[in-house]
Amino acid sequence: MPITYIPNDPRAGQPPNGTIAPHAGRPAGLAGFVFQNVVAEDPYPVGSDGFLFWQCREAALRAVDLWETIDGPLTTWQPGQTLRLIQKGGQPQLNAFYNRNSLSFFEVSGAGATYQSGASTDVVAHEAGHAFLDMIRPDLWSAMVGEQGAFHESFGDCIAILTALEDRATRQALIAGNLLRQSNFVESTAEDLSHGIGALIDPNHNAADPRRAFNTHQWQFPSALPVNGGPGELINEVHSLGMIFNGCFYDTLTNIFDAGADQSEAGLLAAAHTTGRLLAAAARTAPLQSRFFQSVGNAMLLADQDMNGGANAAAITNAFAAHNVTLNAAQMLATTSVLAGRAPAANVGRVTDIITRASRRDLVSKVGKAVQQRFLAKRYSFGSRKVAAVGHQHKVPLGDVSEKLAGVVCLVLEDVLIGVDDGRAAALGMMPSVGQSVAEVQNFVYSLNEAGQIDVDSEGNTETTHSIHRVGEERRLVRTRFSCTCGRYH
Ligand SMILES: [Zn+2]
């Protein structure tokens, strides 16, 4: 029996809704979803619960198909976790979230309209994107630096764009209308949710305009941006800040397409797959650093060397430069500082295989002393090249950010790549400093607090992203979900 399907967003306008055969279920042995409130297949009318179930299911499975095209078989979610697909959560709200147990969507009515976040293929693919990224980079869940949180949001948007581009009618419409290099219904995501924010919350809300990947936003230190601004303005809030990376990604995709011989919809699909594969590979290997957009961009260049012989280097470098993100992959792996102590061992298991006591002392003298400072063993693979790293973790007090956070702390983790220089250990690429990372973390938490994303009293408010957990005697700020409201609703 066919189902009714909206291939993009209910308010994208294109391509037209279709009546399609629904996607088969996931094969045994691969990761899938636990569906809720299953109803029989039927072409239910848009807006009905039956439609919503099949629409949400179809969008989620199409996002998985896209992911497997660019990253290979999806065998697991976060280890040990099943993922429920909840197309209509309890409390009405303009929201959608991923919390390691579910992709949750909501419905709310008002101002003469009903908004169902689970009816938007954009929104469902975005949430699935959080789950894909969490599977390959669980360390980003706990990241406490603005660009790292923003990258998670941007990654969801990139997955939404790539999922949209899997649809042939969508690609044909973009090519026929010569729309790629202008505002269009693919680079703009979650139009219906933004419309709801404008109609039901505040027409001047920053999220009342859809996020756009075709943009001219320029990177600057997140702390230099205001924490609030009008619809679509670039602000220091993770969804908005993510638009910088959306721009880098979309421009890479269109640069690769423009440089290709095939200017048809098939050529566009090939460019989307190339860019998607580079993004997935880079997301796996980008060192966890404060300038994370740059880190991912450099990892895309290294992935391109490995996968395509560097054929897309100019497309990538120019795309990032257009958003004020300067890439230099060689610099990321070049010696910044020679350390005391021998080079890392060939086989890396414990942190002492990577840095000796002498190296550690030297490293601390360079990055600075911090509270509860420790180093964790890590290793990155850039194609065939393996690079050892240490994760530098320390505790940051948050009482100065807000009175509400008096006595609250969080942990920050930043990577230092460790290589060899003339037989000795050497720090490669970006060298963090304790002072800088404390400032980055405090600014990120300030932006969360300003956007109402911290559930200070642990009330279980699903519109927040962070809450305060007791860990022994300590009150620690931790992530509870990636939530796609942008705060400031009440
Ligand atoms: Zn999100």
Residues whose N, C-alpha, C, O or C-beta is under 5 A from the ligand:
A	BS01	ZN	E153 G156 F482 S483 C484
